[in-house]
């Protein structure tokens, strides 16, 4: 202590108040607070305040400004940090001469733990959860029997991310602008539905041809999140010479994009499923040629890539089934071919293109939404003169001839229909008071001169924009049966509960452990569970940012959109296989298989894999591929397009895989800029950076995993040396693997060795994988926390720790698989309670 401290004791400065002893201040301050106050004195003053006061604030941590009231996310996070540092023995520092007695430390941690648990238990039950954008879209489709149209989706902004997740109630706010967006989206969706009433649209089957038989390679883009339906089948065909152009074939060549072909004259006549058949061959190529199918509005460029296919040299027919919005067009283009363009170039040969649709089963007509809103009332097409301006979008409807509903008892029918609609939309029976509210909306429209159809439509829009529909009903405490059904369904299907779940909830049976397990198993075995796989991996592994960076073309000319899409399919397919086969959690680190297609296998240097579809491929024992850390999607989202950073990748591993997110860097510490010339490695730059005491403590934990992953470039390719864009056009003749890229020079060798904060060392990536296999508890705990967060719609906190540790203890001794872990989460108090 400094001399002045001997005279007055440690001081706490509060604005213009005169100095008083910290102990006295804390005693008086906490006496005025409720039971949520964190216990500070005298333990912290005795053991911690010397290094963490306002003047010293070692490591950027100042105990004198630490919030005393635990009711708040920021205060809770800081006090949990204090608890964990003391519990781990990191604080007080082991080198400090005076250490607290074990019983003193235990007593303080017990007191602080009790306060943190109580405060967090009360906090976690207070936040209501709105459906996020994906859940809303899925729910509207489940209710109405058709996807929300693109023009309606434009009114629904993306949700705020909270620790990577977009379904956390705390971040899902609601503003008047958002509410207006929901009303507009509901109106446009109902309008689209009301054009499908009468008559049932006929199925059109049309063959299309292109002017030229061969489409050369083109550059495509893929917008992450595009709707993709995988229902493709391939059949061989014979009987024509695939090497010769076919007379009479058309093509569309545009000034700025001469190589992508549009189906001439095709425009989707109605919203619905369409079957697209592509008959073609690999032109002047000994290997299959891949192609992409695009769809989108006529004015929207090429639209989104909806799916990929490929055809072999001998020819084949590839069939797709896609949902198209009314007015959508289709385009097709080859991908993954040589950039060289001449008469000997390979290409995609097209023999025939056929489109059938909309495909509507008799049992699905009229659409489910029309039955839901109008029930058994007679429907007829409205006259063109009856088309009106939309009430909420303030523009004339683009849909012509909306349906007209005939009612001889308007008041009685309105109450009956609104009660049924509200009860279905709210995922529980509607109360009389709720029905009366929407009946008033109907009556107000009638008084303003609107007809029955328009009045009922406005009331239906109000139902689909109400809090009861947009929010999940989860009061604090044990979940009611209906709330449990909704939580389970939105977790695994990302949409409203189906009839079977609702029936079990109505009977009070769903919460029984054996019934809940059977229903969890049923939902996991359904194709809708793919939504869970996609959405969870997008959040947990940050896959939604796969397209956020564009690799430097000169360094990575092999990168294309098919490779990027294959990266996504690998990781999602890997997680799905882990879930389906109930594989042990260690498999995430080092499996004996990989999920590959031909494009990805070529990228990894693995021979013998054919086809565009990702499938399970066995790996040799010495392979580094397969696990999450060596998957190209993970390596791409944890790098920029030019250079890798051990810091960024290290943070990714610590946060997303080991559940140990590092603290933010101290203020005013500049970030590291890689040497784009390749003359200095990032390791050398980090050595200088870590010389700073304020940086070393965190980097000792962050950097080692990042160093291990330095053997992979920004798109997941293996490298022995760094590469950089050359100052001159000539390239180094020593390019790795014997290759040579114009304008690219080889830099220094990659050093993937490192030492963990606890002293354990590794020589390279494979060695690091083996090291993590001995520490799989951290990975399992992390996966449990991430799954529980996604399932409950809230971040895991201090009071959840005992449950998480219990799940970990139950699963580790028997090496339980991912499916077992998920079942235990669903049966846990975390899932069963708000």
PyMOL commands that set and color helices and strands:
alter all, ss='L'
color gray80, all
select helices_A, chain A and resi 3-8+22-31+43-47+58-60+63-65+73-88+102-123+133-144+150-153+169-171+176-194+362-364+368-374+384-386+410-425+432-447+452-463+467-470+481-492+499-506+513-524+529-540+543-545+561-580+585-588+598-604+628-630+632-637+646-657+682-689+693-711+736-738+765-773+776-792+798-812+818-826+829-832
alter helices_A, ss='H'
color red, helices_A
select strands_A, chain A and resi 11-12+20-21+129-130+204-208+214-215+233-236+261-262+272-283+289-297+304-311+316-324+328-335+347-357+379-381+403-405+471-472+593-596+615-618+721-725+744-749+754-755+761-762
alter strands_A, ss='S'
color yellow, strands_A
deselect
rebuild
show_as cartoon
